[in-house]
Amino acid sequence: MSDATTTDLYEVTMAMSYLREGMTGPATFSLFVRDLPPERGFLVAAGLESALDYLSGLHVGPEDVDAFASALHRPPRDLQPLFGMEFTGDVRAVPEGRIVLAGEPLLEVTAPLPQAQLAETYVLNQLSHQTAIASKAARCVLAAAGHPVVDFSLRRTHGPQAGFQAARLGAVVGFAGTSKVAAATALGIPAVGTMAHSFVEAFEVEEDAFRAFARSHPGPVTLLVDTYDTEEGVRVAARVLPDLNRGPGSAVRLDSGDLGALAIRARSVLDEAGLPEVRIVASGGLDEYALDDLIRSGAPIDTYAVGTRVGVSADAPYLDSAYKMVEYDGRPVMKLSSAKVTAPGPKQVFRRPGYADVIGLADEQPPDGGRPLLETVMRGGQRTGTKPTLDECRERFTADLGGLPSAARRIRAPVAPRATASERLSAVAARVRRRIEEQTAAASARSSVPERTVSGPHGSVSR
């Protein structure tokens, strides 16, 4: 089976129905986040590259047809219309690393309707998850106020793929390194790590553990000092590091307790030992809220290692994201469900200074001072350019972050800018709404007309 089967069953049943009904005209689907999670002032667009990898490789093979048939309890011949399906459409999207707001399309797919429908689940999964993680990581960079942040999340992310993505997304928003060897190697980012408490416990004496570790690793080392008594662990490290000529570039790591207070005592011990160059690394349940508190308290911590809470975006583990059809075969469509109304037609987002964004139709001219965010990244099922580098994604993020209003950058109680709709988009939405409401009213009227009973030579009949 291929990734074509990584989809919800109803995508398959809808695609089959479209094919049998001959509904293969071009459809445009828009992927967006309706509302930001609490305590979010912005989102960082991410997940596009893995979504494009999926679309460019999408092909329904014989094993996929068999899997669909098995899931539907139908003979494979019934699913043969899906055999050989590939993605031949176009994609317009916000490049990874750019900051986006609620309601703004991150991506729009235009393709024959069955193809665009079948792609929904995978594309929505990739952009939703990765945008959530990138946005959480970006807030950690903000909270750290220039101090290095590194990623320690792999052991508790929701699977190895999610862990790899967390490392990559951290690098996109400015993390200084990751503990993940595979990600560091594949992405060309620094690999970082220290030791576990089990290493210290394996030795009879803490000092023996520190000396053994340092002997095995030439160059700077980071010693975990809180296995037993933290302040005493720092004193032991302060003896070992100069003895083995490991001072410059080395560090002690605090992983539990009152990190702010412990950092103050650790700094004092190190300075008194003549080791001002030895850094302090903090870890242990950290996220942007903890970092913000520590930074504001003036804790003498040099590097922050974030793990579980960031790797799973613990306070906002999902986004209110949607992938909705906005046009079919040239006809703009919209959803009118309560609290889930969608805007019709293919769109563009125009970024204006101060994030006074305007969401308009795709063929609109930019408003004064506005620059389009969505770019064509796939045409006819093929990428239109090469994959961006991490440096390019990071540059986009840094540039966008620099223009973000300070209220949106706050860690607590941020105020997110709100995009507005253009006059043309508003007019199209009103027209489509009116058409749908008139059609609904007419259908309702037809269904409510009572039947007339007419008497004839052969008795009464209903008409």
C-alpha positions in Angstrom: 0.0 0.0 0.0 1.1 3.6 -0.6 0.4 6.8 1.2 -2.8 7.1 -0.9 -4.5 4.9 1.8 -3.5 7.4 4.5 -6.9 8.9 4.3 -10.3 8.9 5.9 -12.8 6.4 4.5 -15.3 9.0 3.5 -12.7 10.6 1.2 -12.7 7.3 -0.8 -16.5 7.0 -0.9 -16.9 10.6 -2.0 -14.2 10.3 -4.7 -15.9 7.1 -6.0 -19.2 8.8 -6.1 -17.8 11.8 -8.0 -16.2 9.5 -10.6 -19.4 7.6 -11.1 -21.4 10.8 -11.5 -18.8 12.2 -14.0 -18.0 15.1 -11.6 -14.4 15.6 -12.5 -14.4 19.3 -13.1 -11.8 21.5 -11.3 -12.4 22.1 -7.7 -10.6 24.5 -5.3 -10.3 23.7 -1.7 -9.0 26.2 0.9 -7.1 25.1 4.0 -7.3 27.6 6.9 -7.5 27.9 10.7 -10.8 29.3 11.8 -9.7 30.6 15.2 -6.4 30.8 17.0 -6.0 28.7 20.1 -6.1 30.6 23.5 -2.8 32.4 24.3 -1.8 32.6 20.6 -1.2 35.9 18.9 -0.1 34.3 15.6 0.7 31.1 13.7 3.8 30.0 11.8 2.9 28.3 8.5 4.5 24.9 8.4 4.0 21.4 6.9 3.8 22.5 3.3 6.9 20.7 2.1 5.7 17.3 3.4 2.3 17.9 1.9 3.8 18.7 -1.5 5.9 15.5 -1.2 2.7 13.6 -0.7 0.9 15.2 -3.6 3.7 14.9 -6.1 4.0 11.2 -5.3 0.2 10.4 -5.0 -0.7 7.3 -7.1 -3.4 4.8 -6.4 -2.0 1.4 -7.2 -3.5 -2.1 -7.2 -2.7 -2.7 -3.5 -4.4 0.6 -2.6 -7.5 -0.4 -4.5 -7.5 -3.7 -2.6 -7.2 -1.9 0.7 -10.1 0.5 -0.2 -12.2 -2.5 -1.3 -11.5 -4.4 1.9 -12.3 -1.3 4.1 -15.6 -1.0 2.2 -16.4 -4.7 2.2 -16.8 -4.6 -1.6 -15.1 -6.5 -4.4 -12.0 -4.8 -5.8 -13.7 -4.3 -9.2 -16.1 -1.8 -7.7 -13.1 0.4 -6.7 -11.3 0.1 -10.1 -12.3 3.7 -11.1 -9.8 4.9 -8.5 -6.9 2.8 -10.0 -4.1 4.9 -11.4 -5.4 8.2 -9.9 -2.6 10.7 -9.5 -2.5 14.3 -8.5 -2.5 16.6 -11.6 -3.6 19.8 -10.0 -2.2 23.2 -8.9 -1.3 24.3 -5.4 -0.9 27.9 -4.1 0.4 28.3 -0.6 2.0 30.4 2.1 5.7 29.4 2.2 6.9 27.7 5.3 8.1 30.1 8.0 5.7 32.9 7.2 3.4 34.2 10.0 -0.3 33.8 9.3 -3.5 34.8 11.1 -6.9 33.2 11.7 -9.0 32.8 8.6 -6.1 33.2 6.2 -5.7 30.3 3.7 -2.4 28.5 4.3 -2.9 26.5 1.1 -5.3 26.2 -1.8 -5.6 23.1 -4.0 -7.2 23.3 -7.4 -7.5 19.9 -9.1 -10.1 17.5 -10.6 -12.7 17.1 -7.8 -11.9 13.4 -6.9 -8.2 14.2 -6.6 -8.7 17.3 -4.5 -11.1 15.4 -2.2 -8.8 12.3 -1.8 -5.9 14.6 -0.8 -7.8 16.3 2.1 -6.9 14.1 5.0 -3.1 13.9 4.5 -2.7 17.5 3.6 -4.8 18.7 6.5 -2.9 16.5 8.9 0.5 17.7 7.8 -0.2 21.4 7.9 -2.3 21.3 11.1 0.2 19.4 13.2 3.3 21.2 11.9 1.8 24.7 12.1 0.8 24.0 15.7 4.3 22.8 16.7 6.1 25.6 14.8 4.0 28.2 16.5 4.7 26.8 19.9 8.4 26.7 19.2 8.4 30.3 17.9 6.9 31.5 21.2 9.8 29.8 23.0 12.2 31.7 20.9 10.4 34.9 21.8 10.3 34.1 25.5 14.0 33.2 25.6 14.8 36.8 24.6 18.0 35.9 22.7 19.2 33.0 24.8 19.7 29.7 22.8 16.9 27.2 22.8 17.4 23.5 22.0 15.0 20.7 21.3 14.9 17.7 23.6 11.4 16.4 22.6 11.9 13.2 20.7 11.2 10.7 23.5 7.7 12.0 24.1 6.5 13.3 20.7 3.6 11.4 19.1 5.8 9.1 17.1 9.3 9.3 15.5 8.0 11.3 12.4 6.5 13.9 14.7 9.8 14.1 16.6 11.7 14.6 13.3 9.3 17.4 12.4 9.6 19.0 15.8 13.4 19.2 15.3 13.0 20.7 11.8 10.4 23.2 12.9 12.5 24.3 15.8 15.3 25.0 13.4 13.0 27.0 11.2 12.1 29.4 14.0 15.6 29.7 15.4 16.4 26.8 17.8 20.1 26.3 18.2 20.1 22.5 18.0 18.3 19.2 18.7 19.0 16.0 20.6 17.7 14.0 17.6 20.7 12.4 15.8 18.7 11.5 12.6 17.3 15.0 12.3 20.6 16.7 13.0 22.3 14.6 10.4 19.6 14.9 7.7 19.0 18.6 8.2 22.5 19.8 8.9 21.7 21.3 12.3 23.8 21.0 15.5 23.2 17.8 17.6 23.2 18.5 21.3 23.0 16.3 24.4 24.4 15.6 27.8 23.9 12.6 30.0 21.0 10.9 31.9 20.6 10.4 35.6 21.1 6.7 35.0 24.7 7.4 33.9 25.4 9.0 37.2 23.6 6.3 39.2 25.6 3.6 37.4 28.7 4.8 39.3 29.3 4.5 43.1 30.3 8.1 43.3 29.0 11.1 41.4 32.5 12.5 40.8 33.6 9.2 39.2 30.7 9.5 36.8 31.6 13.0 35.8 35.3 12.1 35.3 34.4 9.0 33.2 32.1 11.0 31.0 34.7 13.8 30.5 37.4 11.3 29.7 35.2 9.7 27.0 34.3 13.0 25.3 37.2 15.3 24.4 36.3 18.9 24.3 33.6 20.8 26.2 31.1 18.6 28.1 27.8 19.3 29.9 27.4 17.6 33.3 24.0 16.8 34.8 24.3 17.9 38.4 20.9 17.3 40.0 20.8 13.5 40.4 21.3 13.8 44.2 22.0 17.2 45.8 22.1 19.9 43.1 24.4 22.4 44.8 26.8 19.6 45.8 26.7 18.3 42.2 27.8 21.8 40.9 30.7 21.8 43.4 31.7 18.4 42.1 31.5 19.6 38.5 33.6 22.7 39.5 36.4 20.4 40.7 36.3 18.0 37.7 36.1 20.4 34.8 39.4 22.3 35.5 41.2 19.1 36.6 40.5 17.6 33.2 40.9 20.9 31.3 37.3 21.0 30.3 36.3 24.5 31.5 35.8 26.7 28.4 32.6 25.8 26.5 31.5 23.3 29.1 28.3 23.6 31.2 26.3 22.2 34.0 22.7 21.2 33.5 19.8 21.7 35.9 16.8 19.4 35.3 14.5 19.7 38.3 13.5 21.8 41.2 13.3 25.6 41.4 15.4 26.2 38.4 15.7 30.0 39.0 16.9 29.6 42.6 19.2 26.7 41.7 20.7 28.6 38.8 21.6 31.5 41.1 23.4 29.2 43.5 25.1 27.3 40.7 26.4 30.5 39.2 27.8 31.5 42.5 29.6 28.2 43.0 31.0 28.3 39.5 32.2 31.9 39.8 33.8 31.3 43.2 35.6 28.4 41.6 37.0 30.7 38.9 34.8 29.2 36.2 32.8 32.1 34.9 33.0 30.7 31.4 31.1 27.5 32.4 27.5 27.9 31.3 24.2 26.8 32.9 21.7 24.8 30.9 18.2 24.3 32.2 15.7 21.6 31.2 12.8 19.8 32.7 9.2 20.5 31.6 10.0 23.9 30.1 7.9 25.8 27.6 7.5 29.5 26.7 5.6 30.2 29.9 8.4 28.8 32.1 11.0 30.5 30.0 9.2 33.8 30.3 9.1 33.5 34.1 12.8 32.6 34.3 13.9 35.4 32.0 11.9 38.0 33.8 13.3 36.8 37.2 16.8 37.4 35.9 17.8 33.7 36.4 21.5 33.3 35.2 20.6 30.5 32.8 22.5 30.5 29.5 20.7 27.9 27.4 17.2 26.4 27.6 16.3 22.9 26.5 12.6 22.4 25.8 11.0 19.0 25.4 7.7 17.4 25.9 5.5 20.5 26.3 6.9 22.0 23.0 7.1 18.7 21.0 3.4 18.1 21.5 2.3 21.7 21.9 0.8 20.8 25.2 -1.3 23.8 25.9 -2.7 23.9 22.3 -2.2 20.4 20.8 -4.5 21.0 17.8 -5.7 23.8 15.6 -9.3 24.5 14.5 -8.3 23.9 10.9 -10.4 23.1 7.9 -10.1 22.1 4.3 -13.2 23.4 2.5 -14.3 23.5 -1.1 -14.7 27.1 -2.2 -15.3 26.6 -6.0 -16.4 23.8 -8.2 -16.3 23.9 -12.0 -16.3 27.7 -12.0 -19.2 28.0 -9.5 -18.2 29.6 -6.1 -19.6 27.7 -3.2 -19.7 28.3 0.6 -20.8 26.6 3.8 -23.5 28.4 5.9 -23.5 26.2 9.0 -23.7 28.1 12.3 -20.3 29.2 13.5 -18.6 27.5 10.5 -19.4 29.8 7.6 -16.8 29.7 4.8 -16.0 32.3 2.2 -16.4 31.4 -1.4 -13.9 31.4 -4.3 -10.2 31.0 -4.6 -8.4 33.6 -2.4 -5.3 35.6 -1.8 -4.0 37.1 1.4 -2.5 40.6 1.1 -0.1 41.5 3.9 0.0 45.1 4.8 2.2 46.9 7.4 1.2 46.2 11.0 -0.5 43.0 9.9 -3.5 44.8 8.7 -4.1 41.9 6.4 -6.8 41.7 3.7 -8.2 38.4 2.5 -9.4 38.9 -1.1 -10.1 36.9 -4.2 -7.2 35.3 -6.0 -7.5 37.5 -9.1 -7.7 40.8 -7.1 -5.1 43.5 -7.4 -3.3 44.1 -4.1 -4.6 47.0 -1.9 -2.3 49.9 -1.2 0.7 48.6 0.7 -0.4 45.0 0.3 1.8 42.1 -0.8 0.4 38.7 -1.6 1.3 35.8 0.7 0.2 32.8 -1.3 2.6 31.6 -4.1 2.1 29.0 -6.8 4.2 26.0 -5.5 2.8 23.2 -7.7 1.4 23.3 -11.3 0.1 20.2 -13.1 1.1 18.0 -10.2 4.7 19.1 -10.3 6.6 21.4 -8.0 7.3 24.8 -9.6 10.7 25.2 -7.9 13.2 23.6 -5.6 12.6 22.9 -1.9 13.5 25.9 0.3 16.4 25.5 2.6 16.1 25.8 6.4 18.0 29.1 6.2 15.4 30.4 3.7 12.5 29.4 5.9 14.2 30.9 8.9 14.8 34.2 7.1 11.1 34.4 6.2 10.2 33.8 9.8 12.6 36.3 11.2 11.4 39.0 8.8 7.8 38.4 9.5 8.4 38.3 13.3 10.1 41.6 13.1 7.0 43.3 11.8 4.5 41.6 14.1 2.8 44.0 16.6 4.2 43.7 20.1 0.7 42.8 21.5 0.7 39.7 19.3 4.2 38.7 20.5 3.3 38.6 24.2 3.6 35.3 25.8 0.6 35.9 28.1 -2.7 37.5 26.9 -1.5 38.2 23.4 -3.8 40.2 21.1 -3.8 38.7 17.6 -4.3 41.0 14.6 -7.5 40.2 12.6 -7.6 40.0 8.8 -10.4 41.7 7.0 -12.3 40.7 3.8 -11.9 42.8 0.7 -15.0 44.5 -0.8 -15.0 42.1 -3.7 -14.8 39.0 -1.6 -17.6 40.3 0.7 -19.8 41.0 -2.4 -19.3 37.5 -3.8 -20.0 36.0 -0.4 -23.3 38.0 -0.1 -24.3 36.9 -3.7 -23.5 33.2 -3.1 -25.3 33.3 0.3 -28.4 34.9 -1.4 -28.4 32.3 -4.1 -28.2 29.4 -1.6 -30.9 30.8 0.6 -33.2 31.4 -2.4 -32.6 27.8 -3.6 -33.2 26.4 -0.1 -36.4 28.4 0.3 -37.7 27.3 -3.1 -37.0 23.6 -2.3 -38.7 24.0 1.1 -41.7 25.5 -0.5 -42.0 22.7 -3.1 -41.8 20.1 -0.4 -44.4 21.8 1.8 -47.2 22.0 -0.9 -50.0 19.7 0.2 -51.2 17.1 -2.2 -54.6 17.7 -3.9 -57.1 14.8 -4.1 -59.1 14.7 -7.3 -62.2 12.5 -7.8 -62.5 10.7 -11.1 -64.5 7.8 -12.6 -62.1 5.3 -11.1 -62.1 6.8 -7.6 -59.9 9.4 -5.9 -56.3 10.0 -6.9 -53.6 12.3 -5.4 -51.8 14.9 -7.5 
